[in-house]
Amino acid sequence: MAQPHPNDTRRRVSDYRARLRAQGLKPIQIWVPDVRSRAFLEQAHLQSLAVSRSPSAEEDQAFVDAVADWNDE
């Protein structure tokens, strides 16, 4: 199967974006942490240790449990 010409792809993407804009949508770009990266995992671990060793760890966890447990009502 032949590959589409790059200009065809650009035109299709441009047409698609134009249709979305015509519907009142606006393109945005959002950068988020790469949760698969080693640096992220190391930092998450360090922060979780800091939270768990906090003097208010039990109280903090009770709060998290209280606001996250919506199905017990």
PDB file of N, CA, C and O in Angstrom:
ATOM      1  N   MET A   1       0.845  -1.189   0.000  1.00  0.00           N
ATOM      2  CA  MET A   1       0.000   0.000   0.000  1.00  0.00           C
ATOM      3  C   MET A   1       0.881   1.240   0.000  1.00  0.00           C
ATOM      4  O   MET A   1       1.821   1.338   0.789  1.00  0.00           O
ATOM      5  N   ALA A   2       0.587   2.163  -0.861  1.00  0.00           N
ATOM      6  CA  ALA A   2       1.387   3.380  -1.002  1.00  0.00           C
ATOM      7  C   ALA A   2       1.163   4.315   0.182  1.00  0.00           C
ATOM      8  O   ALA A   2       0.047   4.444   0.686  1.00  0.00           O
ATOM      9  N   GLN A   3       2.234   4.961   0.614  1.00  0.00           N
ATOM     10  CA  GLN A   3       2.147   5.935   1.696  1.00  0.00           C
ATOM     11  C   GLN A   3       1.525   7.220   1.163  1.00  0.00           C
ATOM     12  O   GLN A   3       1.808   7.610   0.030  1.00  0.00           O
ATOM     13  N   PRO A   4       0.679   7.889   1.956  1.00  0.00           N
ATOM     14  CA  PRO A   4       0.125   9.166   1.503  1.00  0.00           C
ATOM     15  C   PRO A   4       1.233  10.207   1.394  1.00  0.00           C
ATOM     16  O   PRO A   4       2.193  10.201   2.165  1.00  0.00           O
ATOM     17  N   HIS A   5       1.082  11.074   0.450  1.00  0.00           N
ATOM     18  CA  HIS A   5       2.043  12.165   0.270  1.00  0.00           C
ATOM     19  C   HIS A   5       1.944  13.091   1.479  1.00  0.00           C
ATOM     20  O   HIS A   5       0.840  13.365   1.949  1.00  0.00           O
ATOM     21  N   PRO A   6       3.084  13.583   1.998  1.00  0.00           N
ATOM     22  CA  PRO A   6       3.042  14.462   3.182  1.00  0.00           C
ATOM     23  C   PRO A   6       2.091  15.646   3.019  1.00  0.00           C
ATOM     24  O   PRO A   6       1.451  16.061   3.985  1.00  0.00           O
ATOM     25  N   ASN A   7       1.991  16.193   1.810  1.00  0.00           N
ATOM     26  CA  ASN A   7       1.086  17.324   1.605  1.00  0.00           C
ATOM     27  C   ASN A   7      -0.368  16.892   1.782  1.00  0.00           C
ATOM     28  O   ASN A   7      -1.187  17.671   2.270  1.00  0.00           O
ATOM     29  N   ASP A   8      -0.700  15.649   1.388  1.00  0.00           N
ATOM     30  CA  ASP A   8      -2.056  15.132   1.588  1.00  0.00           C
ATOM     31  C   ASP A   8      -2.385  15.061   3.073  1.00  0.00           C
ATOM     32  O   ASP A   8      -3.476  15.439   3.500  1.00  0.00           O
ATOM     33  N   THR A   9      -1.429  14.573   3.851  1.00  0.00           N
ATOM     34  CA  THR A   9      -1.630  14.474   5.299  1.00  0.00           C
ATOM     35  C   THR A   9      -1.805  15.857   5.907  1.00  0.00           C
ATOM     36  O   THR A   9      -2.703  16.071   6.721  1.00  0.00           O
ATOM     37  N   ARG A  10      -0.952  16.792   5.516  1.00  0.00           N
ATOM     38  CA  ARG A  10      -1.067  18.163   6.034  1.00  0.00           C
ATOM     39  C   ARG A  10      -2.416  18.766   5.686  1.00  0.00           C
ATOM     40  O   ARG A  10      -3.026  19.448   6.509  1.00  0.00           O
ATOM     41  N   ARG A  11      -2.884  18.517   4.468  1.00  0.00           N
ATOM     42  CA  ARG A  11      -4.171  19.067   4.042  1.00  0.00           C
ATOM     43  C   ARG A  11      -5.312  18.456   4.859  1.00  0.00           C
ATOM     44  O   ARG A  11      -6.224  19.160   5.291  1.00  0.00           O
ATOM     45  N   ARG A  12      -5.249  17.140   5.064  1.00  0.00           N
ATOM     46  CA  ARG A  12      -6.309  16.497   5.850  1.00  0.00           C
ATOM     47  C   ARG A  12      -6.331  17.021   7.281  1.00  0.00           C
ATOM     48  O   ARG A  12      -7.397  17.288   7.835  1.00  0.00           O
ATOM     49  N   VAL A  13      -5.154  17.165   7.875  1.00  0.00           N
ATOM     50  CA  VAL A  13      -5.070  17.687   9.248  1.00  0.00           C
ATOM     51  C   VAL A  13      -5.582  19.118   9.287  1.00  0.00           C
ATOM     52  O   VAL A  13      -6.329  19.489  10.193  1.00  0.00           O
ATOM     53  N   SER A  14      -5.190  19.914   8.320  1.00  0.00           N
ATOM     54  CA  SER A  14      -5.640  21.305   8.248  1.00  0.00           C
ATOM     55  C   SER A  14      -7.162  21.378   8.093  1.00  0.00           C
ATOM     56  O   SER A  14      -7.818  22.179   8.758  1.00  0.00           O
ATOM     57  N   ASP A  15      -7.715  20.545   7.219  1.00  0.00           N
ATOM     58  CA  ASP A  15      -9.172  20.511   7.031  1.00  0.00           C
ATOM     59  C   ASP A  15      -9.884  20.088   8.308  1.00  0.00           C
ATOM     60  O   ASP A  15     -10.909  20.661   8.677  1.00  0.00           O
ATOM     61  N   TYR A  16      -9.330  19.075   8.982  1.00  0.00           N
ATOM     62  CA  TYR A  16      -9.912  18.578  10.231  1.00  0.00           C
ATOM     63  C   TYR A  16      -9.922  19.686  11.292  1.00  0.00           C
ATOM     64  O   TYR A  16     -10.929  19.908  11.965  1.00  0.00           O
ATOM     65  N   ARG A  17      -8.799  20.367  11.426  1.00  0.00           N
ATOM     66  CA  ARG A  17      -8.716  21.461  12.404  1.00  0.00           C
ATOM     67  C   ARG A  17      -9.674  22.595  12.049  1.00  0.00           C
ATOM     68  O   ARG A  17     -10.270  23.207  12.936  1.00  0.00           O
ATOM     69  N   ALA A  18      -9.821  22.875  10.757  1.00  0.00           N
ATOM     70  CA  ALA A  18     -10.756  23.925  10.333  1.00  0.00           C
ATOM     71  C   ALA A  18     -12.187  23.544  10.702  1.00  0.00           C
ATOM     72  O   ALA A  18     -12.967  24.393  11.133  1.00  0.00           O
ATOM     73  N   ARG A  19     -12.533  22.261  10.531  1.00  0.00           N
ATOM     74  CA  ARG A  19     -13.890  21.817  10.910  1.00  0.00           C
ATOM     75  C   ARG A  19     -14.111  21.960  12.418  1.00  0.00           C
ATOM     76  O   ARG A  19     -15.186  22.368  12.858  1.00  0.00           O
ATOM     77  N   LEU A  20     -13.107  21.629  13.189  1.00  0.00           N
ATOM     78  CA  LEU A  20     -13.226  21.771  14.645  1.00  0.00           C
ATOM     79  C   LEU A  20     -13.371  23.236  15.044  1.00  0.00           C
ATOM     80  O   LEU A  20     -14.189  23.570  15.902  1.00  0.00           O
ATOM     81  N   ARG A  21     -12.578  24.113  14.423  1.00  0.00           N
ATOM     82  CA  ARG A  21     -12.687  25.547  14.715  1.00  0.00           C
ATOM     83  C   ARG A  21     -14.076  26.066  14.339  1.00  0.00           C
ATOM     84  O   ARG A  21     -14.641  26.909  15.035  1.00  0.00           O
ATOM     85  N   ALA A  22     -14.619  25.555  13.232  1.00  0.00           N
ATOM     86  CA  ALA A  22     -15.961  25.966  12.801  1.00  0.00           C
ATOM     87  C   ALA A  22     -17.014  25.542  13.820  1.00  0.00           C
ATOM     88  O   ALA A  22     -18.087  26.141  13.890  1.00  0.00           O
ATOM     89  N   GLN A  23     -16.713  24.517  14.604  1.00  0.00           N
ATOM     90  CA  GLN A  23     -17.632  24.064  15.655  1.00  0.00           C
ATOM     91  C   GLN A  23     -17.421  24.849  16.951  1.00  0.00           C
ATOM     92  O   GLN A  23     -18.067  24.575  17.962  1.00  0.00           O
ATOM     93  N   GLY A  24     -16.514  25.823  16.912  1.00  0.00           N
ATOM     94  CA  GLY A  24     -16.275  26.652  18.099  1.00  0.00           C
ATOM     95  C   GLY A  24     -15.199  26.111  19.019  1.00  0.00           C
ATOM     96  O   GLY A  24     -15.067  26.568  20.155  1.00  0.00           O
ATOM     97  N   LEU A  25     -14.432  25.148  18.548  1.00  0.00           N
ATOM     98  CA  LEU A  25     -13.375  24.577  19.379  1.00  0.00           C
ATOM     99  C   LEU A  25     -12.051  25.275  19.107  1.00  0.00           C
ATOM    100  O   LEU A  25     -11.829  25.824  18.027  1.00  0.00           O
ATOM    101  N   LYS A  26     -11.182  25.243  20.100  1.00  0.00           N
ATOM    102  CA  LYS A  26      -9.883  25.904  20.000  1.00  0.00           C
ATOM    103  C   LYS A  26      -8.801  24.888  20.355  1.00  0.00           C
ATOM    104  O   LYS A  26      -8.906  24.219  21.383  1.00  0.00           O
ATOM    105  N   PRO A  27      -7.767  24.759  19.531  1.00  0.00           N
ATOM    106  CA  PRO A  27      -6.698  23.817  19.879  1.00  0.00           C
ATOM    107  C   PRO A  27      -5.826  24.375  21.003  1.00  0.00           C
ATOM    108  O   PRO A  27      -5.522  25.567  21.037  1.00  0.00           O
ATOM    109  N   ILE A  28      -5.438  23.505  21.907  1.00  0.00           N
ATOM    110  CA  ILE A  28      -4.509  23.891  22.966  1.00  0.00           C
ATOM    111  C   ILE A  28      -3.462  22.791  23.098  1.00  0.00           C
ATOM    112  O   ILE A  28      -3.676  21.667  22.643  1.00  0.00           O
ATOM    113  N   GLN A  29      -2.349  23.109  23.710  1.00  0.00           N
ATOM    114  CA  GLN A  29      -1.304  22.135  23.971  1.00  0.00           C
ATOM    115  C   GLN A  29      -1.074  22.113  25.472  1.00  0.00           C
ATOM    116  O   GLN A  29      -0.891  23.153  26.104  1.00  0.00           O
ATOM    117  N   ILE A  30      -1.086  20.917  26.027  1.00  0.00           N
ATOM    118  CA  ILE A  30      -0.894  20.765  27.465  1.00  0.00           C
ATOM    119  C   ILE A  30       0.305  19.842  27.692  1.00  0.00           C
ATOM    120  O   ILE A  30       0.366  18.741  27.144  1.00  0.00           O
ATOM    121  N   TRP A  31       1.237  20.295  28.492  1.00  0.00           N
ATOM    122  CA  TRP A  31       2.388  19.486  28.839  1.00  0.00           C
ATOM    123  C   TRP A  31       2.161  18.920  30.238  1.00  0.00           C
ATOM    124  O   TRP A  31       1.858  19.664  31.171  1.00  0.00           O
ATOM    125  N   VAL A  32       2.305  17.636  30.379  1.00  0.00           N
ATOM    126  CA  VAL A  32       2.114  16.968  31.664  1.00  0.00           C
ATOM    127  C   VAL A  32       3.353  16.131  31.976  1.00  0.00           C
ATOM    128  O   VAL A  32       4.104  15.777  31.067  1.00  0.00           O
ATOM    129  N   PRO A  33       3.571  15.816  33.241  1.00  0.00           N
ATOM    130  CA  PRO A  33       4.734  14.988  33.575  1.00  0.00           C
ATOM    131  C   PRO A  33       4.630  13.617  32.906  1.00  0.00           C
ATOM    132  O   PRO A  33       3.540  13.065  32.757  1.00  0.00           O
ATOM    133  N   ASP A  34       5.771  13.085  32.511  1.00  0.00           N
ATOM    134  CA  ASP A  34       5.831  11.735  31.959  1.00  0.00           C
ATOM    135  C   ASP A  34       5.909  10.772  33.136  1.00  0.00           C
ATOM    136  O   ASP A  34       6.976  10.569  33.716  1.00  0.00           O
ATOM    137  N   VAL A  35       4.777  10.187  33.480  1.00  0.00           N
ATOM    138  CA  VAL A  35       4.702   9.332  34.663  1.00  0.00           C
ATOM    139  C   VAL A  35       5.483   8.026  34.494  1.00  0.00           C
ATOM    140  O   VAL A  35       5.618   7.263  35.451  1.00  0.00           O
ATOM    141  N   ARG A  36       5.995   7.761  33.296  1.00  0.00           N
ATOM    142  CA  ARG A  36       6.803   6.557  33.066  1.00  0.00           C
ATOM    143  C   ARG A  36       8.294   6.828  33.213  1.00  0.00           C
ATOM    144  O   ARG A  36       9.100   5.898  33.189  1.00  0.00           O
ATOM    145  N   SER A  37       8.668   8.108  33.366  1.00  0.00           N
ATOM    146  CA  SER A  37      10.097   8.421  33.441  1.00  0.00           C
ATOM    147  C   SER A  37      10.661   8.066  34.813  1.00  0.00           C
ATOM    148  O   SER A  37       9.966   8.120  35.827  1.00  0.00           O
ATOM    149  N   ARG A  38      11.932   7.704  34.812  1.00  0.00           N
ATOM    150  CA  ARG A  38      12.615   7.355  36.061  1.00  0.00           C
ATOM    151  C   ARG A  38      12.630   8.551  37.021  1.00  0.00           C
ATOM    152  O   ARG A  38      12.425   8.387  38.224  1.00  0.00           O
ATOM    153  N   ALA A  39      12.873   9.758  36.482  1.00  0.00           N
ATOM    154  CA  ALA A  39      12.927  10.958  37.326  1.00  0.00           C
ATOM    155  C   ALA A  39      11.588  11.193  38.015  1.00  0.00           C
ATOM    156  O   ALA A  39      11.551  11.557  39.190  1.00  0.00           O
ATOM    157  N   PHE A  40      10.488  10.986  37.291  1.00  0.00           N
ATOM    158  CA  PHE A  40       9.173  11.168  37.895  1.00  0.00           C
ATOM    159  C   PHE A  40       8.965  10.144  39.011  1.00  0.00           C
ATOM    160  O   PHE A  40       8.519  10.489  40.105  1.00  0.00           O
ATOM    161  N   LEU A  41       9.290   8.892  38.725  1.00  0.00           N
ATOM    162  CA  LEU A  41       9.098   7.836  39.728  1.00  0.00           C
ATOM    163  C   LEU A  41       9.919   8.103  40.983  1.00  0.00           C
ATOM    164  O   LEU A  41       9.436   7.917  42.099  1.00  0.00           O
ATOM    165  N   GLU A  42      11.166   8.542  40.795  1.00  0.00           N
ATOM    166  CA  GLU A  42      12.007   8.847  41.952  1.00  0.00           C
ATOM    167  C   GLU A  42      11.435  10.001  42.765  1.00  0.00           C
ATOM    168  O   GLU A  42      11.398   9.938  43.994  1.00  0.00           O
ATOM    169  N   GLN A  43      10.991  11.057  42.083  1.00  0.00           N
ATOM    170  CA  GLN A  43      10.433  12.210  42.782  1.00  0.00           C
ATOM    171  C   GLN A  43       9.126  11.846  43.495  1.00  0.00           C
ATOM    172  O   GLN A  43       8.892  12.280  44.623  1.00  0.00           O
ATOM    173  N   ALA A  44       8.280  11.055  42.839  1.00  0.00           N
ATOM    174  CA  ALA A  44       7.033  10.628  43.474  1.00  0.00           C
ATOM    175  C   ALA A  44       7.322   9.815  44.724  1.00  0.00           C
ATOM    176  O   ALA A  44       6.645   9.967  45.741  1.00  0.00           O
ATOM    177  N   HIS A  45       8.326   8.952  44.648  1.00  0.00           N
ATOM    178  CA  HIS A  45       8.687   8.154  45.817  1.00  0.00           C
ATOM    179  C   HIS A  45       9.182   9.036  46.963  1.00  0.00           C
ATOM    180  O   HIS A  45       8.779   8.859  48.112  1.00  0.00           O
ATOM    181  N   LEU A  46      10.064   9.992  46.637  1.00  0.00           N
ATOM    182  CA  LEU A  46      10.569  10.894  47.674  1.00  0.00           C
ATOM    183  C   LEU A  46       9.437  11.690  48.318  1.00  0.00           C
ATOM    184  O   LEU A  46       9.413  11.865  49.536  1.00  0.00           O
ATOM    185  N   GLN A  47       8.502  12.171  47.504  1.00  0.00           N
ATOM    186  CA  GLN A  47       7.393  12.947  48.053  1.00  0.00           C
ATOM    187  C   GLN A  47       6.465  12.077  48.892  1.00  0.00           C
ATOM    188  O   GLN A  47       5.958  12.524  49.920  1.00  0.00           O
ATOM    189  N   SER A  48       6.240  10.841  48.461  1.00  0.00           N
ATOM    190  CA  SER A  48       5.368   9.964  49.258  1.00  0.00           C
ATOM    191  C   SER A  48       6.019   9.627  50.595  1.00  0.00           C
ATOM    192  O   SER A  48       5.331   9.514  51.609  1.00  0.00           O
ATOM    193  N   LEU A  49       7.339   9.465  50.603  1.00  0.00           N
ATOM    194  CA  LEU A  49       8.034   9.240  51.870  1.00  0.00           C
ATOM    195  C   LEU A  49       7.904  10.451  52.783  1.00  0.00           C
ATOM    196  O   LEU A  49       7.655  10.309  53.980  1.00  0.00           O
ATOM    197  N   ALA A  50       8.071  11.640  52.218  1.00  0.00           N
ATOM    198  CA  ALA A  50       7.962  12.866  53.015  1.00  0.00           C
ATOM    199  C   ALA A  50       6.569  12.987  53.624  1.00  0.00           C
ATOM    200  O   ALA A  50       6.429  13.357  54.790  1.00  0.00           O
ATOM    201  N   VAL A  51       5.553  12.681  52.851  1.00  0.00           N
ATOM    202  CA  VAL A  51       4.175  12.765  53.352  1.00  0.00           C
ATOM    203  C   VAL A  51       3.948  11.725  54.438  1.00  0.00           C
ATOM    204  O   VAL A  51       3.364  12.028  55.478  1.00  0.00           O
ATOM    205  N   SER A  52       4.408  10.499  54.202  1.00  0.00           N
ATOM    206  CA  SER A  52       4.158   9.431  55.178  1.00  0.00           C
ATOM    207  C   SER A  52       4.903   9.651  56.487  1.00  0.00           C
ATOM    208  O   SER A  52       4.484   9.150  57.531  1.00  0.00           O
ATOM    209  N   ARG A  53       6.007  10.397  56.439  1.00  0.00           N
ATOM    210  CA  ARG A  53       6.794  10.665  57.651  1.00  0.00           C
ATOM    211  C   ARG A  53       6.403  11.975  58.328  1.00  0.00           C
ATOM    212  O   ARG A  53       7.001  12.357  59.334  1.00  0.00           O
ATOM    213  N   SER A  54       5.423  12.648  57.795  1.00  0.00           N
ATOM    214  CA  SER A  54       4.982  13.912  58.348  1.00  0.00           C
ATOM    215  C   SER A  54       4.326  13.690  59.713  1.00  0.00           C
ATOM    216  O   SER A  54       3.696  12.656  59.932  1.00  0.00           O
ATOM    217  N   PRO A  55       4.468  14.650  60.630  1.00  0.00           N
ATOM    218  CA  PRO A  55       3.801  14.528  61.931  1.00  0.00           C
ATOM    219  C   PRO A  55       2.273  14.416  61.806  1.00  0.00           C
ATOM    220  O   PRO A  55       1.612  13.856  62.680  1.00  0.00           O
ATOM    221  N   SER A  56       1.729  14.948  60.721  1.00  0.00           N
ATOM    222  CA  SER A  56       0.268  14.891  60.547  1.00  0.00           C
ATOM    223  C   SER A  56      -0.146  13.838  59.521  1.00  0.00           C
ATOM    224  O   SER A  56      -1.221  13.946  58.931  1.00  0.00           O
ATOM    225  N   ALA A  57       0.687  12.824  59.301  1.00  0.00           N
ATOM    226  CA  ALA A  57       0.425  11.811  58.268  1.00  0.00           C
ATOM    227  C   ALA A  57      -0.919  11.113  58.473  1.00  0.00           C
ATOM    228  O   ALA A  57      -1.680  10.948  57.520  1.00  0.00           O
ATOM    229  N   GLU A  58      -1.214  10.706  59.696  1.00  0.00           N
ATOM    230  CA  GLU A  58      -2.481   9.989  59.952  1.00  0.00           C
ATOM    231  C   GLU A  58      -3.681  10.889  59.698  1.00  0.00           C
ATOM    232  O   GLU A  58      -4.661  10.463  59.087  1.00  0.00           O
ATOM    233  N   GLU A  59      -3.609  12.111  60.157  1.00  0.00           N
ATOM    234  CA  GLU A  59      -4.700  13.068  59.953  1.00  0.00           C
ATOM    235  C   GLU A  59      -4.866  13.381  58.456  1.00  0.00           C
ATOM    236  O   GLU A  59      -5.986  13.459  57.951  1.00  0.00           O
ATOM    237  N   ASP A  60      -3.752  13.557  57.770  1.00  0.00           N
ATOM    238  CA  ASP A  60      -3.804  13.822  56.324  1.00  0.00           C
ATOM    239  C   ASP A  60      -4.431  12.651  55.573  1.00  0.00           C
ATOM    240  O   ASP A  60      -5.258  12.849  54.683  1.00  0.00           O
ATOM    241  N   GLN A  61      -4.034  11.425  55.935  1.00  0.00           N
ATOM    242  CA  GLN A  61      -4.583  10.250  55.252  1.00  0.00           C
ATOM    243  C   GLN A  61      -6.065  10.088  55.559  1.00  0.00           C
ATOM    244  O   GLN A  61      -6.834   9.677  54.690  1.00  0.00           O
ATOM    245  N   ALA A  62      -6.472  10.402  56.772  1.00  0.00           N
ATOM    246  CA  ALA A  62      -7.894  10.332  57.118  1.00  0.00           C
ATOM    247  C   ALA A  62      -8.705  11.305  56.265  1.00  0.00           C
ATOM    248  O   ALA A  62      -9.808  10.983  55.824  1.00  0.00           O
ATOM    249  N   PHE A  63      -8.157  12.485  56.039  1.00  0.00           N
ATOM    250  CA  PHE A  63      -8.830  13.462  55.179  1.00  0.00           C
ATOM    251  C   PHE A  63      -8.960  12.927  53.756  1.00  0.00           C
ATOM    252  O   PHE A  63     -10.036  12.988  53.162  1.00  0.00           O
ATOM    253  N   VAL A  64      -7.868  12.405  53.215  1.00  0.00           N
ATOM    254  CA  VAL A  64      -7.888  11.853  51.851  1.00  0.00           C
ATOM    255  C   VAL A  64      -8.914  10.734  51.762  1.00  0.00           C
ATOM    256  O   VAL A  64      -9.691  10.682  50.808  1.00  0.00           O
ATOM    257  N   ASP A  65      -8.928   9.849  52.733  1.00  0.00           N
ATOM    258  CA  ASP A  65      -9.891   8.744  52.745  1.00  0.00           C
ATOM    259  C   ASP A  65     -11.319   9.264  52.802  1.00  0.00           C
ATOM    260  O   ASP A  65     -12.202   8.726  52.135  1.00  0.00           O
ATOM    261  N   ALA A  66     -11.553  10.305  53.592  1.00  0.00           N
ATOM    262  CA  ALA A  66     -12.897  10.856  53.753  1.00  0.00           C
ATOM    263  C   ALA A  66     -13.418  11.482  52.449  1.00  0.00           C
ATOM    264  O   ALA A  66     -14.581  11.295  52.091  1.00  0.00           O
ATOM    265  N   VAL A  67     -12.569  12.212  51.756  1.00  0.00           N
ATOM    266  CA  VAL A  67     -13.034  12.879  50.536  1.00  0.00           C
ATOM    267  C   VAL A  67     -13.046  11.952  49.330  1.00  0.00           C
ATOM    268  O   VAL A  67     -13.718  12.238  48.339  1.00  0.00           O
ATOM    269  N   ALA A  68     -12.310  10.843  49.399  1.00  0.00           N
ATOM    270  CA  ALA A  68     -12.231   9.923  48.261  1.00  0.00           C
ATOM    271  C   ALA A  68     -13.259   8.814  48.331  1.00  0.00           C
ATOM    272  O   ALA A  68     -13.486   8.133  47.331  1.00  0.00           O
ATOM    273  N   ASP A  69     -13.878   8.612  49.454  1.00  0.00           N
ATOM    274  CA  ASP A  69     -14.782   7.475  49.640  1.00  0.00           C
ATOM    275  C   ASP A  69     -16.219   7.906  49.412  1.00  0.00           C
ATOM    276  O   ASP A  69     -16.990   8.046  50.361  1.00  0.00           O
ATOM    277  N   TRP A  70     -16.579   8.117  48.151  1.00  0.00           N
ATOM    278  CA  TRP A  70     -17.910   8.626  47.807  1.00  0.00           C
ATOM    279  C   TRP A  70     -18.948   7.534  47.686  1.00  0.00           C
ATOM    280  O   TRP A  70     -20.139   7.842  47.679  1.00  0.00           O
ATOM    281  N   ASN A  71     -18.565   6.285  47.591  1.00  0.00           N
ATOM    282  CA  ASN A  71     -19.518   5.209  47.355  1.00  0.00           C
ATOM    283  C   ASN A  71     -20.157   4.657  48.627  1.00  0.00           C
ATOM    284  O   ASN A  71     -21.036   3.799  48.541  1.00  0.00           O
ATOM    285  N   ASP A  72     -19.746   5.118  49.790  1.00  0.00           N
ATOM    286  CA  ASP A  72     -20.303   4.612  51.042  1.00  0.00           C
ATOM    287  C   ASP A  72     -21.543   5.343  51.496  1.00  0.00           C
ATOM    288  O   ASP A  72     -22.109   4.992  52.531  1.00  0.00           O
ATOM    289  N   GLU A  73     -21.986   6.345  50.763  1.00  0.00           N
ATOM    290  CA  GLU A  73     -23.139   7.144  51.198  1.00  0.00           C
ATOM    291  C   GLU A  73     -24.415   6.382  51.082  1.00  0.00           C
ATOM    292  O   GLU A  73     -25.480   6.907  51.406  1.00  0.00           O
TER     293      GLU A  73
END
